[in-house]
Amino acid sequence: MNPKDRFLSVFSEDRQELDRVPTFVQGVLGGFIQRNEEHLFDNYEGELTYNASFDAPIILGYDSVFASLPGCVGCKPMDIVDENGIKHVVGLNGQAERHGSNFYAGGLVTNLDMHEELWEGINVTDNRKSLLKAQEFHESVSHLIFPLAKVGGIFDTAWQSMGFDVFARHQVKNTSFYRQVIKDYAWVTKTNVERIIEVLDDRPAIIAILDDVAFKGRLMISPERWQQDIAPHYKEITSMIRDAGMHAIMHSDGDMTDLVPALMDAGFEGLQGWEGGADPRMIVEQYPEFVTIGWGDVGNELSFGSKEEIDLHVKFIMDAAKENRHLVIGPSTVIFEKIPFDNAKHFMTSIKSRGMYGKNKP
């Protein structure tokens, strides 16, 4: 099977034809690539895309990876002075600038007036040509690796624009500020998804919405409040995705176990991540039709484990989730610089040896 068909099979009755468990990685970071460039590229003789976002995952053996598509919602920059009197220029995400880093920079939109002023600069651009160009490239490499289209979500975009402390206070009180921020960022997600569907028709078969809702040990919001405040927006968005013949999945860091029923009710068919104590045995037993993507513990076995420990970890995941054929295995998050190259490779070797189905089993 090719990577795209293998991944898509877990969402359909075709999963009975799977040759092996599909694999997925959120991404392989530049630090890991730079540190291991010789190991990655010097002895690799297969076909590559000459795009670093795809080539490192291909060499490591992954079937699929997150891929960016250009968004259509933008925002006129706005000046905000922080509590220390320092002026910042913020955009759609409401955060302070942090050049050269993708890490959270701190939300600066701390009241409704500031949010409304920011929203006066919102604009929707015509990104049709760039969307088509990106998707045509993704299709051209899908025999090597299946790129999953990703879109920013509602919850984490909202709290990051406000800062978590401000967000938490307003969320508890269910203020008009909180409700408006949720509503507006839901509109951003919906608008970007609508444009993808409009321009690309049914070509991207999966849309992944990235929305961190959990810490490693617990949720950031109760399931009840998520269903009340966030789920209605996602029901509308996932319905659009489903009506277009596509599949909606969510990504979140942390342990999302307690939110799975709400995610399913909101129309999500699967979740990518699974870290912080989540147990694949429990998920498969209680929600056997829900697709789980990830599970590989980057904080323990992948970073610090021996080959034997990695083998036991992979065996545990496979024993728990392989046979219902709704499993896509990979790291719970990205492959980053501190993961030893030998561990990253052995993780995939172990997956391939234990992941075969039916007549393909060794």
N, C-alpha and C positions, 0 to 999 in steps of 0.2 A: 504493500500500500504506500502511496505517497503521503508526505506529512500532513497535507490539508485533509485528505480523506480520512486518515487515521484519527486526527483530532475530532473532526465532525462526527465520526461514527459514535462517539460516546453520547451524543444527543439523540440518536435515532435507533431504530431496530437493526440497522446495519452493524451495530456494535457486536453482534454475534459473529460477524465476519472479521473482527479485528485479528491482526497477526500478532500484535503485542500491545502493551500498555503505552499510550502516547506520552510524550514528554514535553515539558514547558518550562521556560525560565522568563522571569520578568525582564531581565536584561543582564548583560555582563559589563560591569563598569570599566571605565577607562583605566583606572589604577591597576586592576587585575590584568587587563590586556597589556599595558606597558611593562608591568613586572614580569609577565610570562610570554612576551612577544616571541622569543626564540622557540619556546616549547610549542606555542600555538601554531606558528606559521612555517617554520623551517622545514618540517617533515610532512606537511600536509599536501597531498597530491590530488584531492578532490576539487570539484567545481566550487567557486566562491562568487559572491555578488559584488565584491569590492565596496561594500558598505559595512563599516565596523560594527554597527548595531546588529547586523545579521551574521557576519562572518565568524565572529568569536563563538556565538551559540551554535552555528553549524559545525564548526570544528570540534566543539565539546560534545556534539551528538544530539542536540535538541531538535525536536520536531517543530516547535512553535515558540513565539516570542511576542511581547507587546510591541506595537508599532504605532507611531504617532501619525495622525492625520491633521491637517491644518484646520483650525477653528474659524468660525465665521463671525464670532462676537468679539468686539474690541471695545476699548474704552480710552477716552481722552485722558492723558495724565493729569493728576491733581496734586497740588501741594498740601501736605499736612505737617504741622509742627507737633512734635511729640512732647511728652511731659517734661523732658529735659531742655526744651527750647530748640531742638534740632529739627531743621526742615528736611522733609523727605518728599520724593516724588513717587506717588503710588499709581498703579493702574487697576485693572479689573480685579485682581486678587486682593487689593487693599493692604498689601504688605510693604514693609520697608524694602528698599533695594538691597540685595546682597550679591555683588558681582562675583562671578566665577564659582557659584555654588547653587545647588538645587535644594539645599536644606531650607527648612522653614525660617523665615526672616523676621517674623513678628507682625501681628495685625495691628493696624493703626486706626481703623474705622470704628470708633468707640461709642457713637451715638447715632440716632436716626437722622439728624440733620446732615451729618457728615456722609452717611450712606446715600441720602437722597441727592446731595451735591455730586457725589461720585457718579451716581446713576444718570445724572443729566448728560454725562459725556459718553454714554453707551452708544455703540453703533454696530450695525450688522453689515459686513462686507461681502462682496461677491467673490467667493473663494472656489468657484466651480472648477476652473481650469487647474488650480493647484491640487484640489481634491482628486480630480481625474488622473492627473500626472502621478500623484503618490500611489493611488490604487493600481494603476497600470504597472508601476514598478513592483508593488507587492504581489500582483498576480504573476509577474514574470519570474519571481523567485520562489513561488509556492511549491515547486517541485523539489526545492532544497529545504525550505523552511516556511511554515505557515505564519504570516504576520497577523496578529489579532488587533483590530482597530480599537484604540482606547480613547475614552472621552472623560473629562473631568466630572466629578460628581457634585452632590448638593451639600451634604453635611460637613465634610472636612473643608470644603471651599468657604462655607459660611463661617465656621469657627476660626479658620485661619485669617479671614479678613478682619475679624473683630478682636482676635486674641482670645485664648481659651478661658481665662478668668472672666473677662467681660461677657463672653458668650454664655458661660455656665450660669452666671447670675441672671441674665435675661431669659435664658431657657427655663430656669426654675420658675421664674415669675410669668413666663409666657407673655412677654411684653410685645407691644406693637413693633418695636425695633427688631426683636428676634423674628417675629412672624414675617416681617417685610423682607429681611435678609434671606430667610429660607425661600420665600416665594420668588425673589429675584434671581437667586442662583439656580433654583429649579428651572426657571425660564431659560437661563443660559444653557444648561445641560440639554433641555428639550430642544432649543433652537439649533444647537450643534448636531444633535441626533437627527432632527428633521432634515437638515441640509445634507448629511451623509446619505440618508435614505433617498432624498430627492435626486441627488446627483449620481449616486452609484447604484441605484436601484437595488437588486438583490445580490450584488457581487460580493460585498463583505458579509460572510455568513454569520459572523459573531461580532457583537459590539460589547466591549468590556467597559463598564463604568467604574472608574477608580474613586473610591470614597472610603477613606479610613474612618472606622466607626468604633475601634476597640484598641485598648492597651493590651499588653501581653497577658494580663491576668483577668481583665474584665472589660465590659463595654463602656464607652464614653457616655452613652445615653441608654435609658431603660428600653426594653423592647416595646413597652406600652407607649412611651412617648415617641419612639421612632415610628410606630404604626400610626399614631395620631398626627404627627407633624411632617414626617418625611415620606412615608409610604404612599399617600394619595398622589403625590407628584410622580413617584416612580411607577405606580400602576399605569398612569397615562403614558409614560415614556416606554415602558416595556411592552405595552399594548401596541404602540406604534412599531416597535422593533419586530414583534411577533407577526403583525399584519403584513410586514414587508418580507416575510419568509426568513427572518434572521433569528438568532438566539441572543438573549441578554444574559450576561453574567456580571457579577460584581467582583472587584478586588477590594480587600481590606487587610491591613496588618492586624495583628493581635488575635485573640481567641474570640471567634464569632459564633461559637456554639449556640448560645442562648438566643441569637437573632435569626437562626436558620428558618424557623417556621414563618416569621414575618417576612423574610426575604422571598420565600416561596410564594406566600400569599400576594406579595407585591409583583410577582411575575418573573423573578429571576430564576433561571434554570441551573445555576451553579455559582460557585465562589472560588476565587483564586486567592491563596494565602495559606491559612491554617498554621498558626504558630501559637506560642504562649500557652501550651497545655492542652490544646484541642486534641481530642482522641478520635482517630478515624473509625475505630470499632463502634463507638457510640453513634457517630453520624450515619454510618452505613446501616446500622440496625434500626435507627429511628426514622431516617429519611433516605430510603434506598434508591429513590429516583433522582436525588439531587447530585449533580456533578461536582466532584471535588478536584481541585487543581492545585498541586503544590505538595505540602507536608514535609519536605526535606528540611531538617532543622539546621539552619545556617549558623545559629548561635552555639551549637554544641558539636554534633557529629561532623558536619561539613568543615567546621573551622578547626576543631581540636581532636577529632576522633582518629583512631587507628583504622586500618583497612578492615579489621575484624569488626570493630564497632560500627563502621559504615555499613557493612554487610548485614549486621543484625538489625540496624535501623531500617534499611530498605526492606528486609524480610518482614519486619513488623508491619510496615505500611502495606506491602503486598498481601500479606495474610489477612489483613483487615479489610481491604478495599478492592482487591484486584478482581475477584470473581463476579461481582455484579456489573462490571464493565462500564461503570460511570467514573472511573478514576483516570486522571491525567497526573502523572507524577513529575516532580521537580523540586527545586528549592522553594522554601516558603517565601523567599524574597529574592533579591538580586545576588549574583556572584560578585563579591567585592574583593578588594586587594588583599585582605588578611586571610582569605581562604587559600590554603596551600594548593598549588596546581595539581599535585598528585591526588589530593583528596577530591578535587572537583572532577578529575578524570575517573577515579575509581568509583565515585558515586554513580556516574553514568554507566560504567562497565557492570556494576552490580545490578543496576536497573535493567539493562539489556539482558543479562543472564537470567534474571528472575521474572521478567515481564512478558515472556512469550505465552501465547494462547494456543490451545488445541494441538493440531498437528505440528505447529512450529516449536513446541516445547522441546528443549534439549534432551 
